[in-house]
Amino acid sequence: MPQKRLKALCVRKIEPLAKFHDRDGFDCGSEPLNIFLQQTARQHTTRGISRTFVLVEEEASEPKPILGFFSLNLCQIKSESLSVEEAKKLPRDVSGVRLGRLAVAKNLHRQGLGKILLVAAMKKFMEIFHTAGGIGLFVDAKDQKAKDFYEHFGFKSLPSNELELFLPVATIQEALTHGA
């Protein structure tokens, strides 16, 4: 009787972008996002502008193919740009974290990797929150489809710009506690 071959489980992990990642081989279908990863992300890390994290298969050989990525940076906004309900409990200037970019390789779309990356970004936010504070996670959606994705996870549009969204720290804590 032939033995069944068991497919090895691919363990995926999030790690900071490094030289040994295959940035040039990444294609999410959006040229600006591809260019950011290929040409700008490491420079931003070196200069302290933002940090980029990549999703890879742990056992992949170098250069490790990138399955997806996100970048984070600190931000400061005027509380008046939030909803009236949020703004009334805050000082005029507030700090948060901006999810600058999030992308999944084109051949892996619709497989749940966007959610994995977003949850990882929320966890990174919580690390920052416990060290330095911050009212939540901000994101600029590039279009309606991206906005819909973020809204699915509880982000709310800011009154001043419907493509700029906000996820308060309490919502992030709740999502991470009860499985986003």
C-alpha positions, 0 to 999 in steps of 0.5 A, spaced: 500 500 500 503 506 498 504 511 503 501 518 503 505 523 503 504 529 508 505 536 505 510 539 510 507 545 514 510 552 512 511 556 518 510 563 516 512 569 521 513 576 521 520 579 521 523 586 520 525 587 513 532 586 512 538 585 506 536 577 505 529 578 503 527 578 496 524 585 495 525 585 487 521 579 487 515 582 490 509 584 486 502 586 489 499 588 483 500 596 485 506 599 483 507 604 488 507 599 493 512 595 490 516 601 489 516 603 496 518 596 498 524 595 493 527 602 493 524 606 499 523 601 505 530 600 507 532 607 507 526 609 511 528 604 516 535 606 516 533 614 517 528 612 522 522 614 518 518 608 519 519 600 520 517 595 515 515 588 517 515 582 512 511 576 512 515 570 510 516 562 510 520 561 516 524 555 512 525 559 506 532 559 503 535 566 502 533 571 499 527 569 502 521 571 498 516 576 501 509 574 502 506 580 504 509 587 508 506 592 512 510 599 515 509 603 521 511 610 523 509 614 529 504 620 527 501 626 531 494 629 529 490 634 531 484 631 536 479 635 532 480 631 526 477 625 530 470 624 531 466 629 536 466 623 541 473 621 540 476 628 540 472 631 546 476 626 551 483 628 548 488 634 548 489 638 542 495 634 539 495 626 540 500 621 538 498 614 534 501 610 530 500 610 522 500 603 518 503 607 512 503 601 507 500 594 507 500 589 501 500 582 499 503 578 494 499 578 488 499 570 487 497 570 494 491 575 494 484 572 498 488 567 502 487 571 509 494 574 509 492 581 509 488 579 516 495 576 518 499 582 517 493 587 520 493 583 526 501 583 526 501 591 525 496 591 531 500 587 536 506 592 534 502 598 535 500 595 542 508 594 543 509 601 542 503 603 546 505 599 552 512 603 551 510 610 549 502 611 549 498 613 543 491 613 542 490 608 536 492 606 529 491 610 523 491 608 516 490 612 509 486 607 505 488 608 497 481 606 495 474 604 496 476 597 496 482 598 501 477 602 505 472 596 506 478 592 508 480 596 514 472 597 516 471 590 516 476 590 522 473 596 525 477 602 523 472 608 522 473 614 517 475 620 520 470 626 518 475 630 515 477 625 510 473 618 509 479 614 506 483 616 512 481 611 518 482 610 525 482 604 530 482 606 537 486 602 542 480 599 546 478 596 539 485 593 538 485 591 545 479 587 544 480 584 537 487 582 540 484 579 546 478 576 543 481 573 536 481 578 531 
